[in-house]
Amino acid sequence: MKTVYWISTALLCLFLLWSAYTYIFSKTTIDGVKELGFPDFFRVQLAVLKVIAVLIILIPQIPLVAKDWAYAGVFLFFVTAIVAHAAHKDPFVIMLINVMLIGVLVVSRVWLYKVY
């Protein structure tokens, strides 16, 4: 039971940390976010919020209500990414990856309540 939760949560958190890192340090990602039409401050804000979400999701002492809000915020990020990439007419595979990440998010969130 805990294995499903921890694998899905680890995958989700690793992606969020990698994404936050690229938002700050990868020229390609920085240029890509600008090309999607988002202001530069939004890129930095998303990077910080992703790190905060990871901390909230991973720290066991944080109440489940806060974890629910973190999951909701990450879900909104993925939905926003899908819409932005679709509007920009990016390759379908990018949107598919975001949909799969939503699946990982849902598995992590559902199993959270089975573990705690």
N, C-alpha and C positions, 0 to 999 in steps of 0.2 A: 504494500500500500504506500508506504513512504517513498519507495523507489520511484514510482510514477511521478509523485509530487516533486521530488528533488531533481530528477532528470529534466522534467519540463521547466521547472523553475530555474535550474542552472542554465539551460539553453536560452531561456528568455532573458535572464540577467546578463549572460555573456554577450548576447546580441545588443542589449541596451548599452552596456559599457563600451563595447566596440563602436557602436554608433555614436555615442557621446564623444569618444576619443576622436573619431574621424570628423565630427562637426567642428572640433576645435583645431585639429592639427593637420588634416588632409586637404591640400589645395584643391584636389578634384571634387571632394564633397562640398567644400566651401563654395566653389564656383557653381556646383550643381544646385545647391540650395538657392543661390542668387538667381540662377537661370529659371528656377521654378517660380520666381517672383516674390519670394519671402525676404523681408528685410534682414540685415545682418544681425541685429539684436535678437531676432526670433531664433536664429540658429544657435546662438549662445544660450539663450533661455532654455531651449529644448535640451541642449546638452546637460545643463545643470539639473533640470527637472528629471531627466532620465537617471542621473546618478542618485538623486534623492529617492526616486521610485525604487531603484534597486536596493538602497539601504532600508527603506520601509518594508519592502517585500521580504528581505532576508533576515532582518533582526527579529528574533522570536518574541522579544518582550513588547514589541509594538502591538497595540490593540488591533483586532481583526477589522474593525471599522476603518481604521487608517489604511490597512492593507487593501480593503475594498476600494477606497478612493484612489490608491496608487494603481491598482489594476484598471480602474475606470479611466484614469488619465492616460495610461499606456494604450488602452484600447482606442481612445480618441486620437492618439498620435498615429496609430496604424491606419485608422479610417481616413484621417487627414492626408496621410502619405498616399493612400490609394487614390483619393480624389485628385490630389495635386498631380500625381503621375499620369492619371487618366486625362486630365485637362491639358497636360503638356504633351500628350500623345506619345508617351514613352513606351518602350516595349512591354507587352503583356506580362512577360515573365516577372517584371518588377512588381506589378500588382499582385501576381500570384504568390510571390514570396511574402508579401505583406499579409495576404489572406492566410497563408500557412502559419505565419507568426501569430496571427489572431487565434488560430487553432491551438498553438502551443500555449498561448496566454489563457485560453479557456480551460484547457486541461490543468494547468497550474492552479488556476483559481478554484475550479471544482474540487480538485484533490486537496486544496488547502483546508477546506472544512472537514474532510475525512481524516486529515492528519491531526488537526487541533481539536 
